[in-house]
Amino acid sequence: MNIQYCSILQSPVGPVSIFADEQFVQKITFKEDLITEPNENEITRLAESQLKAYFEGDLKVFTLPIKQPGTTFQQEVWAALLTIDYGITRSYLQMAKQMNNVLAIRAMAAANGKNELAIVVPCHRVIGSDGTLVGYAGSLWRKKWLLDHEREVSQQGQMTLKF
C-alpha cells in the first residue's frame, strides 16, 4: 500500500481517518493515532465529503474509487459486503450461503475483520445468526450506532438490536 494522503473527518462516532494515494481510497479507520498531520488530496476530500453526507443521512451508496490489498478470497468477501443494501443486515451464515460456501463462515468472518475500508465496505452490516452484534474492529458501540443510523434514515428493519 502506497499511502500518500490523509484526511480526518470529525463524525458522530468520533474521528474517521481517511488514507489514499493518487487514485484510490485505501483505508478508512476509527484509529485516531494514525495521522499526526492531515495531508489531503482530491480523493481524501471526496471520501470526506461522501462520509459527511452519509452521517447526515443524505448518502446511502458510496461512489469512491477504493482499493485495499488482500487475497482473492478476501476480495470476494469484500465484494459480497458491497451487495448488502443500506439499512439491511446479513448474518455470517447468509453471507457464506451467498458466496456458495457455507463451510467458509469462519474464513469469511476473518476476511470481514480484515476490511480496512470502514463504513464504505459495510462490514458493520454483518451480524450474528441470532441477531446479536458480533465483532467490529471499530468497537461494537460504533457498529450499533451505524446500524441504528441506517435503519432510522431508511425507515426499515428493527430499531433496536440484541446484545
C-alpha positions in Angstrom: 0.0 0.0 0.0 1.4 3.4 -1.0 -0.5 5.8 1.2 0.5 9.4 0.5 -2.5 11.5 1.6 -4.8 11.6 4.6 -7.8 13.5 5.9 -9.6 13.4 9.3 -13.4 13.7 9.5 -15.0 14.6 12.8 -18.1 12.4 12.9 -20.8 11.4 15.3 -18.8 8.2 16.1 -15.5 10.0 16.6 -12.7 10.9 14.2 -12.6 9.0 11.0 -9.2 8.8 9.4 -9.1 8.5 5.6 -6.0 7.4 3.7 -5.4 7.4 -0.1 -2.9 7.5 -2.9 -3.3 9.5 -6.1 -6.1 7.2 -7.4 -7.8 5.2 -4.6 -9.0 5.4 -1.0 -7.1 2.6 0.6 -8.0 2.8 4.2 -10.8 4.3 6.4 -10.4 3.7 10.1 -11.5 5.0 13.5 -8.0 4.8 14.8 -7.1 8.3 15.8 -3.4 8.0 16.3 -2.5 7.1 12.7 -2.5 10.7 11.5 -0.3 13.4 13.1 -0.9 16.0 10.4 -3.5 15.8 7.6 -2.2 15.9 4.0 -5.3 15.9 1.9 -5.8 15.4 -1.9 -8.8 15.3 -4.2 -9.5 11.6 -3.3 -9.4 12.1 0.5 -11.6 15.2 0.2 -14.1 13.3 -1.9 -14.2 10.5 0.7 -14.6 13.0 3.5 -17.5 14.7 1.6 -19.3 11.4 1.0 -18.8 10.2 4.6 -20.1 13.5 5.8 -23.2 13.1 3.6 -23.6 9.5 4.9 -23.5 10.7 8.5 -26.1 13.4 7.7 -28.4 10.8 6.2 -28.1 12.1 2.7 -25.9 9.3 1.1 -26.7 5.6 1.0 -24.3 4.4 -1.7 -20.7 5.4 -1.9 -19.1 6.1 -5.3 -15.5 6.3 -4.2 -12.5 4.8 -6.0 -11.4 2.2 -3.5 -8.7 -0.4 -3.4 -7.3 -2.4 -0.5 -4.8 -5.2 -0.6 -6.0 -8.7 0.1 -6.1 -12.3 -1.0 -8.6 -13.4 -3.8 -10.9 -14.8 -1.1 -10.8 -11.5 0.9 -11.6 -9.5 -2.2 -14.6 -11.8 -2.8 -15.8 -11.3 0.7 -15.4 -7.5 0.5 -17.2 -7.6 -2.9 -20.1 -9.5 -1.2 -20.2 -7.0 1.6 -20.8 -4.3 -1.0 -24.0 -6.1 -2.1 -25.7 -5.5 1.4 -28.1 -2.7 0.9 -28.1 0.3 3.2 -30.2 -0.3 6.3 -30.1 -4.1 5.9 -28.2 -6.6 7.9 -27.0 -10.1 6.9 -25.7 -12.9 9.1 -22.3 -14.6 8.6 -24.3 -17.7 7.5 -26.3 -15.7 5.0 -23.1 -14.3 3.6 -21.5 -17.7 3.4 -24.5 -19.1 1.5 -24.5 -16.1 -0.8 -20.9 -17.0 -1.6 -21.9 -20.6 -2.1 -19.5 -21.8 0.6 -21.3 -22.5 3.9 -18.1 -24.2 5.2 -16.3 -20.8 5.0 -18.2 -19.0 7.7 -15.1 -18.6 9.9 -12.8 -17.6 7.0 -15.5 -15.2 5.8 -15.7 -13.7 9.3 -11.9 -13.4 9.4 -11.9 -11.6 6.0 -14.7 -9.3 7.2 -12.4 -8.4 10.1 -9.5 -7.6 7.8 -11.6 -5.0 5.9 -9.8 -1.7 6.1 -12.5 0.5 4.4 -14.8 1.0 7.4 -18.4 2.1 6.5 -17.7 2.3 2.7 -17.3 -1.5 2.6 -20.1 -2.2 5.0 -18.7 -4.9 7.3 -20.8 -3.3 10.1 -23.9 -4.7 8.4 -22.9 -8.3 9.2 -24.4 -9.7 12.5 -24.7 -13.0 14.2 -27.3 -15.5 13.1 -29.3 -14.9 16.2 -29.4 -11.1 15.6 -26.7 -10.2 18.0 -24.0 -7.7 17.3 -20.7 -9.6 16.9 -17.2 -8.4 16.2 -16.4 -5.0 14.8 -12.9 -3.5 14.7 -14.3 -0.1 15.3 -16.0 -1.2 18.6 -19.5 -2.6 19.0 -20.9 0.7 20.1 -20.0 2.2 16.7 -21.5 -0.8 14.9 -24.7 -0.3 16.8 -24.7 3.4 16.1 -24.1 2.9 12.4 -26.9 0.2 12.1 -29.3 2.4 14.1 -28.5 5.4 11.9 -29.1 3.5 8.7 -32.3 2.0 10.0 -33.6 5.4 11.1 -32.7 7.1 7.8 -34.1 4.2 5.6 -37.1 3.6 7.9 -36.7 -0.2 7.6 -35.7 -3.1 9.9 -35.8 -3.4 13.6 -34.8 -0.3 15.6 -33.1 -2.0 18.5 -30.6 -4.8 18.4 -30.0 -7.6 20.9 -26.6 -7.7 22.7 
